[in-house]
């Protein structure tokens, strides 16, 4: 009888040890996967400096861009400052997921570019880089031009499937942009909702461009590898929590 009790206790102990070891292994594996995912994200803006950014076709970051409360804020010295203070990343990217928060001022207009090439012949980033629209849909006249000019759109090419996900001027929006040439996918997710999809490779890409205002532009959308850019459109705009994951 004692032997039976002893053997039963031994089985219980061994089973418990195996379960604990399994749980420990599962936790370790989960932590490893989480750590691996986190390691893929590269911070492009940590809220404390403009390291990794510079003015398009130039050096340094103009004084119209400020650091405020963990965000980079474009504050024009006067309304209608105009373009010319677009900023771009130091590094270039090809296939990636870009996560960025943006907040637009009342009546404001701005944009997020990718595939930007700095060329002396091109004075503006939008001449090469396609744009995700950043806009105050309620007040800016561009929103009345058509849905392809509204916030979240692939500017002048693909309209968002919903405009109800956009927070109003003065409030933060989270935009996640996926550009993947391997799978021929462009995806825009705004505030957690997928609102735009589009091809990024030819012939589909060029066909889409041919139906837009960019038809005939020599350099527009021609570069699979390029820089991320933020637009000076003469209106107050802020960006924060900028990170990228290369695919």
C-alpha positions, 0 to 999 in steps of 0.5 A: 500500500505504501509503495502504491501511495509513493508511486502515485505521489511520484507521478503527480510530482513528475506531471507537475514538473512537466507542466511547469516546464511546458508553461515556462517554455511557452512563456519563453517562446512567446517572449522571444517572438515578441522580442523578435517582432519589437526588434524589427521596428526602427524608431525614426523619431523619438520625440526628443530630436530631429536626428535622422531627418533633414530638409529636402535637398538640403542639410539640417531642419528649418526653424519652422519645425519645432519639438513640442511635447514629444512631437515634431510640429511645423508652425509656419511663420505666417499663413501661406508660408508655402512649400520648401521646408519639406523634411525627409529621412536620411535613409532610404527604404523599399519594402516596409510598414510605416507607423506614424501619428499625425495631427492637422491644424484647422483648415490645414493640409499636409502629407506623408511621402515615400519613394522620395528621391533628392534630385537637384532637378526636383525642387519638391518632394512630391515630384518623385514621392507619392503622397498619403493625404493629411487634411482637415476634411471639414474645412480645407477646400481640397476635400471638396475637389474629390474623395482622392484628395481627402485625408487618408487617400493615396493623393489624387489616385485612390480614395479612402473607403471611409472618411468616418475614421478620420479624427477632426482637426486638432486631434491625433490620428494613427496612420499605418502605411504598408508598401510591399513590392514583393507582394505588389501591395500598398495598404493604408490603415487609419485609426485601426481601419483599412481604408485604401489598398493599391498595387505598387508594381508595374504595369498596374502602378503606371496605369493608375498614375496615368489616370491622375494629375501626375500623368507624364511626370518623369520622376513621379512614383518611379523609385521603389527605393526612396526616402520617407518625407513629411510635407510643408504645405504652409499649414500647422501640422504635427507628427509623432511616434514615427517608426518603420519595420522593413519587410 
